[in-house]
Amino acid sequence: MSLVCLAGIGLLTGCASTDNTSKDLAKAERTLYLEAQGTLDSDNYTRSLELLQALETKYPLGRYSAQALLEQVYAQFKSQDYELARATADRFIRLHPSHPQVDYAYYLRGLSAYMAGRYMLEGMELVDISERDLGATRNAFNDFSQLIQRFPNSRYVTDARQRMLFIRNVLARHEIFIAQFYIRKGGYLAAVNRSRYALENYPTSPVTADALATLTEAYIHLGMEDLARDSLKLLRDQYPDHPQLNDDGEFRLIETMGEKSKAPWEFLIPDVFS
């Protein structure tokens, strides 16, 4: 047999060997992915994460690598590891911006931040989320906003909008919570700024009445008579049943007059309270 023939045979053998190796790798990758899917379907998130991470490590350019990363986000979210889920979603979005399910990554990123902002609160059986740090909640609002802007036709947009509405109300309530804190500490100008911010940026939120009441009280303490009268009139006209108004429409302060208050008593009693 000639050397040329032998060389040809060797080349064919090498090609066949490479072919078999590629098929074996593809088969092993698929087997690992299906195993990970099985554990995910049975809610064994710890094991599924181990398998999905192994899949991503062993086959970084494989057929299932992107899907494995996306499913890690889901498994981390279901494991209530919200910070890690959000970070993994970020990584997926950076690595696979054109993936057909990238909108789901945006949604899970927002949902992870949303739950991170609520989880500790609910675990402690507290009611008013607005009284806690809202960093994660603000992140959720921004994440959902990005989802809606980039993928207006996504199946997740409706839920994202509903959650954004809830978050807007929480953020508005938070502004009033801080404004009332400033009232009690004598920071009346800061209270004015917080109340006005809530009124201007969240005009349709349920806290509009509280914003007007807090604004009124801050103006009273600052001795700004005309502005106090204007905001009080709006409160009386639009929200006559507000808790800081009694049955006769008299205004009740949440903080009594102190050293930092500039409002004269003669202004308060006959004019504002009657």
N, C-alpha and C positions, 0 to 999 in steps of 0.2 A: 504494500500500500504506500502511495506516495506521501511525502511530507505535507503536501498541500491538502490532501484528503484528511490526514490526521489532524491538521490544524483546523479544518472545517468542522470535523466531528467535535473537537475540543470546544470550539466556539459555540456550537449548538448545545453541547452539554452544559456549558456555563450559562447560557441564556435560559435553559430549562430550569437550572438550579436557582437562578435569580427569580424566575417566575414563581417557582414553588415557595421561595422564601417570602415573597410579597404576599402571596395568597395566605400563607401561614400567619403572617403578621396581621393581615386584614381580618382573618378568622379569629385570632386571639383578641384583637381590639373589639370586635363585635361581641364576642363572648363576655368580655369584661363589662362592656356597656350594658348588655342585657341583664347581667347580674346586678349591676348598679340600679338599673331600672326596677328590677324585682324588689330590691330592698326599699327603694323610694316608694313604690306602690304599696308596700306593707307598712309604711310609716316608720321604718327603721332608719331614721335620718343620720344617726351617728355612723352606722355601717355604710350607708349610701355615700356619705361624704368621703369616707376612706377610699371607697372604690372609684368614685368620680375624680378624686385628686390623683389617685394612682393612674387612672386612664389619661388624664391631662399630662402627667409627668412622663409616662411611657410612650405616649403617642401624641406629642405636641402638634404635629402636622397631620394627624390622622383624620379620618372621616368624621369622628364623633367628638373631636376635641372642643370645638366651639359649643356644641350642645351640652357637653359635660360641664363646661364652665357655667353655662346658664343654669343648669340644674343644681349646681352647687349653691347658687344664689337662693334658689327655692328651698333647698334643704337647710341652709343656714337660717333663712327666714322662719321656717317651720320649727327650727330648734330654738327660736327666740334669741338668736345671736344677731341682733339687728344691726349693730355697728359693722360687724364683719360682712353681713349680707349686703349692706350698702356699699362697702369698699369693693366687694367682688363684683357687684353690678357695675360700679364705676370702671373696673378693669375690663369687663366684658364690652362695655360701650366704647372704650378706647380701642380695644383690639378688633372689634367686629362692628364698626359703625354702619355697615351695609347689610348686616345679617337680617333675614326676613322676620326674626322675632326680637329685634333690638328694642321695639316699643315695649315689649314685656319686661325687658331689663330696666327701662326707664320707670315703668310702673312699679316693679318690685323695689327699686331704689327709693322711690317716694313712699311706698307702703312701709318699708323698713324704718325710715325716718319717722313716719307717722306713728308707728307702734312704739318706737323708742321714746317718743315724747309722751306716750300714754301709759306704757307698761308699768313703770314704778308707781305711778299715781294710782292705777287701778289695783295694784297689788297691795297698796296700803289703805285701800278703801276710802280714799279721799275723793271729794267731789269736784272741786274747782281746779281744773288743770291750769287755768290762767294764773294761779298763784305760784306756779313753779317756773323754773328756768325753761324758756321756750326755744332754745337753740335748735334742738332736733325738730321741733314743730315747724319752725321757720324753714328749715332745710326741706321738710316734706312739701311745704307750700311751693317752694322754688322748683323742686323735682317734678311735682305734678304739673306745674306751669310749663316746664320744658317739654314734658310729654305732650301736652295739649297743643303747644306751638309747633312742634316738629311733626307730630302725627295726629292731625285733627280728625282723621277718620279711623283711628285705632279703636278697637273694641273696649279698651280700658278707659277711654276718655270720660264716659258718663260717670263712672265711679270716681275718677280723679276729680271731676268738677264738684261732686257732692262732698268729697272730703275737703276740698279747698274752701267750700262755703263754711263748713264746720270750723276749719282752721282760722278763717277770717274772723269769725265770731269770737274765737278763743283769743286771737291777737288783740282784738278790740277790747275784750274784757280785761286783758292783761294791762293795756294802757290805763284803763280806769282804776284797776287795782293799784298800780304804781302811783297814779295821780292822788288817790285817796291816802296812800302811804305818805306822800309829800305833804298833804294837808295836815296830817297828824304830827308830822315833824316840823311844821312851820315853813316848808318849802313851797310857798304859794305860787310863785312865778313858775316853778317847775311843774306844779299841778295844772296851771293854766295851759302850759305848752303841751302836756300830755293829753289833756281833755280836748284841746283844739285839734290835736293830731288825730285823735280817735274820731271826732266829728267830721273832719275833712277827708280822712282816708277810709273810714268805714261807715259811711252815712246811712246805710240800710241795715246795720247790725242791730241786734236787740239792746245794745247798751247805750243807745243814743240818749235816752232819758237820764241815765246815770251820768253820762258825760256832761249834759246840761246842768245837772245838779251840782256836780263837782266843780264845774266852771263857775257857776254862780257863787258857790262858797269861797272859791279861791279869790274871785273878784271882791267879795265882801271883805275878806281878811286883808286884801291889798288896799282897801279904801277906794276902789274904782267904782264909784256909785252908778254912773250911767251904764257901764258895761254889765254890772251886776243886775240892774233893773231889766236890761234887754234880755239877758239869758234867763232870768227868772220868769219873765213874761212868756217866753217860749216854752219853758217847763210847765207853767200853769196852763197855758192854752192847749198844748199838745199832750201833756201827760199829767192830768190833774190828780190821778191816783198814785203818783209817785210816793214812796215811803217817806221822803223828806218834806212832803207837804202834808199838813194836817187837814182835817175836814173843812177848815175855814180858808185853806189855801196858804196858811202861814208856813214859812220855810224853817226847817230845823237844821241846825249846824251839826255836822258829824264831829267837829272839834270845837270846843268852847273857846271863847276869846282868850288869847294869851299875850305874852310880851311882844311877840313878833307880829301880831295882828294890828293893822293900821285903821281898821274900821271904827268910826265913832259909834257909841251906843245909841246916840240920838238918831243916827241914820238907820241902824238896824231895827229898832223896836217899832217905831210908827210906820215906817215906809216899807221895808223889805218883808217884815213878818205879818203885815196886815194887808 
